[in-house]
């Protein structure tokens, strides 16, 4: 499958938001991640910092 790990980089460090996301959507001021089972996580105030397709990783950042 083509799932990606979604990570959040903040002042506290790097944390895993969703280990196997199939959809990552920029909602203009927040990022929404969904997995294959339909579970949804929304991160307010985040932006996409990097998408690494080779490593199946999406790095978000939040000040």
N, C-alpha and C positions, 0 to 999 in steps of 0.2 A: 504494500500500500504506500501511499504518499503522504503520510502524516508528518507533521513537524512539531518540534518542541517549541513552545512559546515561553520566552524568558523576559523578565522585567528587571531592568537596571535602574536603581534609584540610589539615593544617598545612603540607604541602609545596606546596599550591596546588590547582588543578583539573586533573584528567586525564580523558581519555575511556576508559571501560571497555569499551563496546560501541557502535559507531556505528549499528547497525540492529537493535535488540532488538525482538522481537515479544512476549516474555513477561518480566515482572519480578516475581519472587516473594519475599515476605518470609518467611524460614524461621525467624524468631525468633532473632535474634542474628547472622544473615547474610542477604545478599541474593543471589539467583540470577537471572542474566539468560540468556535463550536467544535465538538468532537463527533466521531462517527455515530455515537449513541444519542446525539442531540443535546448533550449537556452544554450549557452556555456560561461563559464568564465574561463580564464587562469590566474593563479597567478605565476608570475616569481619569482624564488629564494625561493620558499616555499618548505617545506617538511611535510610529515604526522607525527604529533607528537603523536596522539592518535586516536584510533577508539573505540567508545563506542557504542556497538550494542544494549545494553539495553535502552539507552537514544536516540538512533538514531542520534548520533552526531559524526562528524569527525572534529578533531582539527588539524589545520595546524599551522606551526610556520615559522617565517621568522625573521632573525636577524635584 
